[in-house]
């Protein structure tokens, strides 16, 4: 391997590309000869850099297409022509070691945010520093690459305190003479922090996720001093992973808080002397974090810290989809009619492209004593008897979710109304049901699909939406949906998610029609009944309006907390859409 053959002469970007590309197989083999990774995207001009979304940094990775992008123009500007293996091996390290994939990158960001209270927006920057330390230490100590020389070029004579702290960690890791890389003032506190950083990288090199929060806590005082502005300016030249998640889709598993995420966000000086030792029993705080979920706004901040350019609405919908997944009914298996034994319908010419065992030799001999494959050879053809099971049609869903001012905003804090609505809506879509979704608040404050649809995104846009006004059920939607519904239309179940405000359904509509009459007509014409699920403080049987609604035919399910809606949603979905036939309601 040609690791010790630097390019000693400054070359043009085009000449450099040929040299570096020739060394790409060596860079790959440094990590593993079995590694498969596409060749780097070398940029020669600013236009090519813009096309690859490369800005201040001379190199970057992308987790969506597993790409390595390098600007050779900027490599030359920074005097780094002699370090192709160091730079390319470093970029490969992000793909195969840390963070390796989008989900782990998100988990690192989440842990680092815990270690930066008040400075969470710096998490991508600190995550990049942390992963670089892990990768570079491996390249220097295990593969003897001159990664320290790259930092000599980048930092030169900077005396920035955070840069000095960061470089001092490298000096200790690699046994370099003091001030080889760290040029600024070093007091006892900085020296102690650098020693802790050295120990942290050594001890967590194979468990780097659990070291992330500790590293963030170690960096926090330096961020607090000057926001790390000078350090960011220096590192912008090689900020290669701050936007690695751009365009990579949604990572899974980030709505839930990891075990150890809360306990791991502590200053490494608080660790026991041997940080490699692991507790044999889970601490109470770790146990409490198990199964705990993030709020939607925290989830969104993590995704944006990954470099994802997604709308708040898309992030919100993804949050509730992921939270709903464990509660959805299984995808139904198609139910074929039960058939009798296959019926022989006659014979057909056996073709040489068919299996030879398909030949019916008796019928072939009956046709001709001379066997000519493809001409005299025949095979039996079969049909199936008509099945005995009737065709089943799924029941459509008409869901109305209360979104008055007393309800939480689903985009900021978790809304169990939105979560329950998502569970039920997605379960309905799984079995082929269509859904009409309506979000309602005060008079003329509503959003609706205005019909039954199967568009998941449009439905969840409404189910997870927010109005936050007064309380007035949209009686006219019930009226318009069911007053002219034909008898042969698909059956519909009406579901209303609300609290005491549901009784506004029985007020007069804008045409002075009785809400009670509209309610009765809707139940009669929908064909599959209706349900109220209500968060109530008292016994609904003591409310005259609810008692009357129940007598009219509404099934009333009371819960004593919004959280209880999740259990209801799961049970309702099983009852309506799973049933005994594993799919469509009987």
N, C-alpha and C positions, 0 to 999 in steps of 0.2 A: 504494500500500500504506500502511495506516494505522499505521506503526510508531511514529510520534512523537505518538500521541494517548493518553496515559496516562489511566487511570481515577483521577481526582483525589479522588473521594469514596468513603469506605468504604460498601460496599453490603451488603445481606444476601446470604447464600449463593445464594439463588434468583435474585436480581437479577443477581448476579455471573455465574451460569451462563449467562444469556442474553447478557450482554456478551462473555464469553469464547468462547462457541460461535460468535458472529458473527465473531470474529477467527480462528477455526480455518482457514478457507480461506487467509487471509493467511499463517498459520504454515506451512501445507503448501507454499504457493508460494515461501516463503523458501528452501526446499531444492530444490524442483522442481515445476513446474506439471504434470508428468506423474506425480507421486507419488500413489499410492492408499493411503490409510490410514483406518481407521474413526474416527469421532468419539471424542473422549475420554470415558471413563467418569467423569463428575463425581459426587463424593460430597458430600452435604449433611449427613448425620448420621454419628454414630459407627457405627451399625448398618450403614450402607451401606459404610463403610470396612472393617468387619470382613468383610462379604460379599465384598468385592474383595481381601481379604488385605492391606490397607494398614494399617500400624501407626504407627510414629513419624514416617515421612516424609510430607510433604504431596503427593508425587508419586512415581510409579513406572512402570516399563515391564514388560511380560510378553512374552517371546519365543514363548510357545506360541500365543497368539492375536493377536500383534502389537498389543497394546492399550496405550493410554496412560491411566493412572488418576490423577486429581487430586482431592484433598480440598479443596474450596473453604472448608470450615469451618476447616481448618488454615491455608489461605492467609490467611484473615482474621486468625487468631490471630497469625500471624507478620508481619502488616503488609505483605503482598506483593500486595495487590489491584491495584496499578498496573502490574504486569509480566506481563500475560497472554502476550504474544508471546515474551518472554524465556523464560518457563517452558515454554510449549508447544513452542516451537522447540527448546529443549534436549531435551525428551523425544523429539521426532521424530528428533533427531540420533542418539540411541542406536539407533534402528531402522534408520536409513539410512547411518550413518557408522561409529560405534564403540559397541558391538561388532557391530551389524547382525544377526548370526545366532548361533545357539547354539554351533555348532562354533567360530567365531572367538572367541566369549566364552570357551569352554573352553581354547582355545590361549593366549589372553591370561592366563587364570588360571594355566595351567601355567608360562608364562614368568615370571610374577611370583613364583610359589612358588620358582622357582630362585634368584631374587634376594633371598629372605627366609629364609636358612637359620636354623632354630630358631624362626622366627616365621611359618611358612607359613600358620597359621590366620588371619592378617590379610590374606591374598591378596584376598578379595572386596572388602574395604574399600579397599585400595590400587588395585585394578583400577577401582573406581568413581571414585576421585580422578583417576586417569590419563585415563580416558575423558572425564570432565568437563572436564579441562584442554583436551583436543583439541577437543571440541565448542564449549566456551565461547570459545576463542580464535578459532575460525572465525566464530561468531556476532557477536563484538565487532568484529573487524577487517574482515570481508567484508560484514557486513550491518548494522553500526553499531547493534546492539541494546545496551541498557543493562544487560548482564549483571552488570557491576561493582556496580550498585546493589543487586542481589539479595544479593550477598555482604556488602555493608555492613549490610544488615538482619539477615542470618543471624549474622555474626560479631560485629557491634557493636564492643565494646571488649575482646574477648578478647586476652589476652597469652600464650596457650598457645604453646609454642615450635614445635610442629609446625604449628599453624594459621598462625603468623607466617611460617614457611618457605613454606607453601603459598600464602598470600596474596601474599608477596613475589614469587613466580614470576609471578602475575597482574599485579602492578604493573610488572614489567620487560617482560612480554609486551606490555602495552598502553600503555607509556610514561606510567604514572600517577605522580604525585608520591609519594615515599616516605612511608609511614605512612597513605596513603589507605585501604588495606585492612589492611595489616600493622601491628598496634599493639604487638606485644611487642618485647622486646630483640633487636637484630640485631647480632651480632658478625661478624667477617670470615669465619668459617667458614660461617655461615648465608647471608651475602651471596654467597659463592662457590658454595654449593650451589644457591641460587636462580638464579644466572646459568647454571649448568649445566642446571637444569631448563628455563629459557627456551630455551637452545640445543637441548635435546633435543626439546621440543615443536615448535619451528620445523623442525628437520631431519627429524623422523620423522612429520610430519603426514600424509604420503602413504604411509608405511611403518610405521604405528603398531605393528604386531605386533612388529617388531624393536626398538622402543623400550621395550617393556613391561618386560622384565627389567632394563634399565638404570634405568628410573624406580624400580623396586622397590629396587634397590641404593642409589639416592640417598636413598630414604625410610627405609631400614633403621636408621641411627643414631638417628633421631627416634622410631622405634618402640621401640628398645631402651631409650631414656631413661625413658619413662613408659607404654609400651605404647600410646601414642596415645589414651589414655582420654578426655582432654578434647577432643581433636580429633574422636574418634568421636561424642562427645556433641553437639558442634556440628554435625557433618555428618549426624547421624541425621535432622535436619530435612529433608535433601534427599538421603538415601541411596536413590537411585532405581533402582539396578541391581544391588544386592547379592544379590537373590534373583530375578533376571530369568529364570533357567532353570527355576523351579518349574513342574512340570506340562508341560514342553515336550518330553518324550520323551528318547531317548538321542541325543546328538550323535555323529557318526561321525568316525573318524580320530584319536581321542584315546588309543588304546592305544599308538600309535607316537610316539616322540619326534621333534619337528620338527627339521629341519636348522637350525642356528643357535640352538636353544633353550639349549644348554649354553654356547656362546660369548657369547650375548647377555646373560647374567645377570652383568654386570660394572658397576662404577661408571663413569658416563659420563666421569669425569676421565681414565680409562684409554683412552678413544677417541682416535684421531688428531684433529688440529685440525679436519679437515673430515669430520664424521660422515656427510655425505651421500654421500661416495665409497664405492663398494662394491668388494670384492675381486674381481679378475678370475678368481682361482682359489679353489677351496674349500680351506679350511684342513684340516689333518689331524684336528682335533677335530670339525669339521663333518662330515667324511667318516666318522668313527667313529660319529657320532650317527645317520647315515642307516641306516634299517632297525632301529635299536635300539628296543626296546619297554619300556614302563613295567611295573613290578610291579603286580599287581592292587590292592594297598592304595593305591598312588599314584593309580591310575586312580579308585578309589573316593573318595579325598580331593578330587580335582578335581571330580567330579560333585557331591559334597556342597557344595563351595565355590560351585557354580553355583546353589545353592538348591534342588537336587532332593531331594525327600522320598521316597527309595527305600530299600528294605531292602538290607542287605549281600548277601543271597542274590541278589536281582535284579541288583545291580551286578556281582556275580561271574559270573553266567550271561552277562550282556551282554558282559563282558570276553572270555570264552572264545569266544562266538559271533563277535565281531568279529575276534579273532585267527584263528579257523578259516576265515573267509570266503575268503581267497585260495587255500585248499587244497581247497575242496569241489569235487565233480564238478559239471559244468553241469547245470542242470535238464533232464531228458530231454524230448525232443519225442515226442509221441504217435505211435505207428507204426500207420498205417492199412493194412489189407490191400490188396494190389495187385489192382486190378479190371480187367476187360476193358473194351471200349468200352461206352458207355451203351446199354442195351437199351430200344427203344421199346415201351411197354406199351399204347398206345392214344391216344385223344384225350379232351380234356375241354373244357368251355365256356371260351372266353377271356373274361375279365372286363375291364371298362374300366379297372380299377385296375392291370392288368398291362401291361408294355411292349408297344407295338404290333407290334414286330418278332417277338414270340412267335407271332403268328397264323399258322396253317398255311392259306394261301389255297387250296391245292388241295383239302384236306379240307373247307374251308368251302364252296367252290363245289359240291363233291359233295353236300353236305347240302342246299343250297338256292341257287337262282340269285339270291335276294334276300338281300343282306347286311344284317343287323340286328345292330350291335355289342352284345355281351353276350347275344345270343339264338341267332343262327345261327353266329357266329364260334367257331372251336375252335382249340386248340393241342395239340401233342403232349405226352404225359407220358412220363417216362423212369424207368427203374430201373437198378440196378447189379448186375453179376454178383457172385457170392460171391467173397471174397478167397481168396488161396492161402497166406497166411502164418499159421502157428498162433499162438494167443494165448499170451503169455508171462506167467509169474507171478513176481514178485520174491521173492528169498530173504530170509527174516527173519534178524534178528541177535540173538544171545544173548551179551552182553558182560559180562565179569567184570573189574573193575579193582581191583588190589591197593591198599589204603590203610592199610598198617601204619605203625608209628611212624617208619620210615625214609623215608617218603614226605613230600614238601613239602605244606604246607597251601595248597590252591588259592586260598583267599581272601586270603592274604598275599603269598606269593611264587608266581611262575608255576610251575604243575605241568604238565609235559609229558605226564603220564599223562592229566590232565583235558583238555588241549588235543587230544591224539590221540583220546581218547574222543569229544570233541565233533565233531571232523572226521568220524570214522567214523559216528557216530550221525546227524548231520545229513545226510550223504551217503546213508545208508540211507533216511531219511525222504523224501528228494527223489524216490526212485524208487518210493515206495509200500510199502517194507518196514516191518514192525512190529519193535519192538525191546523186548527184555527186558534191563534194565540192573541190575547188582548191584555194589555197592561193598562190599568185604570187608576184614576185618582179622583179629582173633582169634576164638576160639570164641564163638559167639553174638553176634559183633560184625559185623553186616552191615546194609545197607539195600538193598532190592530193589523193583522195580515189581511183583513177584509176578505176572508174566504179560507177554505181548507187547502193547505199546500204541503209539499214534502221537502221544501228547501230548508235544510238544517240551519244554515247561517242566518237566513231571514227570520226564522222562528226564534233562534237563540238571541238574536239582536233585540227582540221584543221581550222575551222571557227574562233576560238579564239587564233590561233597561231600567231607567229611573225617571220618575216624574216629580214626586215629593210635594204634591199640592193638598187640596182638601179631599173629602171623601164623598163620592157619588157614583154608584154603579152605573155603567153605560147600558141602560135598559134597552135603548134603541137597537143595539147590536143583536141582542137576543131576539127582538121583534123582527128585525130584517132577516136574520138567519133562518128563523123557523116558521114565520107566518105563511110563506109560500113554498115551503119544502114539500116536494113530491113524495107520495107514499113509497115509491120504489127507490128512493135515494138511500145511500149507505147509512146505516145506523150510526148515531153519534152519542157519546157520553159527555155530559156537561160537567165540568169541574171548576169550582170557585174556591180560590185560596184567599182568605181574608181574616178579619176579626169581627168585632161587633158591627163594623161598618157594612157588613154584608146586607143588613136589613134595608139599606138604601135601595136595594133591588126592588123593593115593594112600593116605592114611591111612584108618583105619576111621571110618565115620560114627557118629552117636549110637546107631544100632541095631546096631552091630558089623558092618555090611556092609563088604566090601572096597572101598576107593576105586578099585582097579584094575577091579573088576567094574563099578562104576557108570560109570567112564570109558568102558569098552568099550561098555556098553549105550547110553550117551549118543551116542557117535559113530555107532553103528549106527542109532539111531532118529531122529537129527536130520536126516539125509538130505542134508546139504551139507558135511559135514566140520567140522574144527576146527583152530584155529591158536593156538599159544603165541607171543607176542612178549615176549621176556625181556631185561632188562638184566643181562648176565652179565660177570663179570671174566675167566673162563676159557672154554675150548672146551667147549660143551655136550655134544659127543660123548664127553667123558671122564666125564660124569655118568651112572651106570648107570640112574638113574630116568628121565632125559630120553631116553636111548637107547631104553629100553623103551617110553616114551610115543610116541616117533617110530615104532617098529615097530608100535605099536597103531593108528596112523593119524593122530596129531597132527602137523601141519606145524609145525616149530619155526623161528622167525625170531629170531636173536639180534642185539641192538644193544649197542654199547659205551658208550652214554650215554643219558640220558633225552631229551636234545635230538633224538637220532636217531629217536625215536618219531614225530616230525612227518613225516619223509620216509616212514616205514613206513605211517603212516595214509593219506597221500595215495596211495601206490601200492596199498595194500590196497583203498581205496575205488574206485579206477579198475578194479581187477581184479574186485571183487565186484559193483559197481553200475553201472559205465559200460559196459565191454565194447565190442564192435564194433558193437552195435546202438544206441549212444548212449542208454543208459537201463537196460534191464533185463538181468540176467545171462542169457547164452545157455546 
